[in-house]
Amino acid sequence: MQHLYFSATVPGPDALFKPIITVSRSPLAECDFIYHKSNSTYFTDIDINRFHLLACICREGIVKLRNTPKTFAPADSPVAPGKFMLGLGSVSRNFHREIKPYVSHEIRSRILAWDEKWIYSVTHFVRKGARMSKTQDKGKQETDSEMNLRPEDIYASSVSKFIFKLGRVRVHPEVFLAASGLLPPKPGGWFTLSKKKGNDPGSMNGKLGSSFPQDTRADSGCSWDWQRVDQQKERDLVYARHFAAMEGLRNDFNGTEENHLGVYQDLS
């Protein structure tokens, strides 16, 4: 609510890869029998922090999709655009170090990358106050960021993927990010939904027409041009592609009647 309706901040392309921070603690009720933050509670914290991120930097795109959905779907689409929705595809976590009871920590989420269908975000659980620092040589420009953290400062990391849809019509990630004012002008224009291919009502092909509300905020002296945005996205897309490859796990399911050790009833 705060980000969607009461925030006066208008993000631009320089905010695309910046994290949002939630400060939290692990009360005793969130700890397990070995007295550290329970594994299951990480999902709830990630959900809350991710929603803060999207509401903060993507609220203009959300409002536009809700108010003018036909603008984001082609006139020849066989499926009429429906109600706006955000769908979560999957979440993965890596645990690096335990979080003890009542230890104050930060949950930091940012946009990682995107492909033709999904937007990926990365979340880190870190020690409160842990930061990256940049080195600067005397008389030279600022150099690349260097890790100024101890290994124990990173408690866990996570990747999520999500999709924006208008009913059965999915919105291309670049179209949504551009509508949110987060992308600079792209050489060749933007891509959006087009006529379906086969049984998929949300195939991507074609360019946005002149009716699409292009955002001119990126032209106001922002240092993030398309080349810089694309380089950052391609660098982090390496992690996203490995994560996306897990979709194939459904093909590994073996559900034959004989191939199991036993069947047990949940007490609930």
C-alpha positions, 0 to 999 in steps of 0.5 A, spaced: 500 500 500 505 504 501 509 503 495 503 503 490 499 509 493 503 513 498 510 513 495 512 520 491 518 517 488 518 515 481 524 510 479 527 510 473 532 505 469 538 507 474 533 503 479 532 497 475 537 493 479 537 496 485 535 492 491 530 493 496 531 492 504 527 489 509 530 489 516 528 483 520 529 478 526 528 471 527 523 471 533 523 464 537 516 462 534 520 462 527 526 457 530 526 450 530 528 445 535 535 446 534 534 454 535 536 457 528 531 460 523 526 455 521 527 453 513 520 454 512 520 461 514 525 463 509 519 463 503 515 468 507 520 473 508 522 472 501 515 473 498 514 479 503 520 482 500 519 481 493 512 484 493 516 490 496 520 490 490 515 490 485 510 495 488 516 500 489 519 500 482 514 497 478 507 500 480 507 505 474 507 498 470 502 495 474 497 501 474 497 501 466 496 494 466 490 494 470 487 500 467 489 500 460 490 492 459 488 493 451 494 497 450 498 491 452 495 486 447 495 486 440 488 487 436 489 481 432 490 477 439 485 471 439 484 471 446 482 478 449 486 481 455 483 479 462 484 481 469 491 483 471 495 478 475 502 476 477 504 469 477 510 466 481 513 460 477 518 457 482 523 459 488 529 456 490 534 457 496 541 456 498 543 456 505 550 458 507 549 460 514 544 459 520 540 465 523 540 464 530 534 467 534 533 474 535 539 476 530 537 482 526 538 481 519 537 484 512 533 481 506 535 484 500 531 483 493 533 486 486 531 484 479 536 479 477 534 478 469 529 476 464 528 472 458 522 472 453 517 469 459 519 470 466 522 476 470 527 473 475 529 476 482 535 475 487 534 475 494 540 475 499 539 474 507 545 478 510 548 481 516 545 487 518 549 493 515 553 488 511 555 492 504 559 492 498 564 497 497 567 500 491 574 502 491 577 508 488 584 509 485 587 516 486 586 520 480 582 515 476 575 513 475 571 509 480 573 501 479 569 495 480 565 493 486 569 489 491 566 484 496 568 487 503 564 482 506 566 476 511 563 469 508 559 469 515 555 475 513 551 472 507 546 467 511 542 465 504 541 466 497 534 465 493 532 466 486 525 467 484 521 467 477 515 470 476 510 472 470 505 478 469 499 476 465 492 479 463 488 473 463 490 468 459 495 473 455 502 474 458 505 480 458 513 480 455 517 482 461 520 488 457 514 491 455 512 491 462 519 494 465 518 499 459 511 501 462 514 502 469 519 506 466 525 502 468 528 501 461 532 506 457 530 506 449 532 500 446 535 500 439 529 497 434 523 498 439 520 493 444 517 486 443 510 484 445 504 479 444 502 477 437 498 472 434 498 466 438 502 460 435 499 453 436 495 452 442 499 458 446 495 464 447 501 468 449 506 467 444 511 473 443 513 476 436 512 483 433 513 490 435 509 495 439 505 500 435 505 507 436 499 507 441 503 504 446 505 509 452 512 510 451 516 512 457 521 518 456 524 518 463 530 514 461 532 520 456 533 525 462 540 524 463 540 517 466 547 514 465 543 507 464 543 506 457 540 500 453 547 497 452 549 498 460 542 495 462 543 489 457 550 487 459 548 487 466 542 483 464 546 478 460 551 477 466 546 475 471 542 471 466 547 465 467 544 464 473 537 465 471 538 460 465 541 454 470 535 456 475 530 455 469 533 449 467 529 445 473 523 446 469 525 439 466 525 436 473 517 434 471 520 429 466 524 425 471 517 423 475 516 416 476 510 414 478 509 407 477 505 403 482 511 398 484 516 404 484 515 406 491 518 404 498 511 405 502 505 410 503 504 414 509 498 418 511 499 425 514 497 426 521 493 433 519 
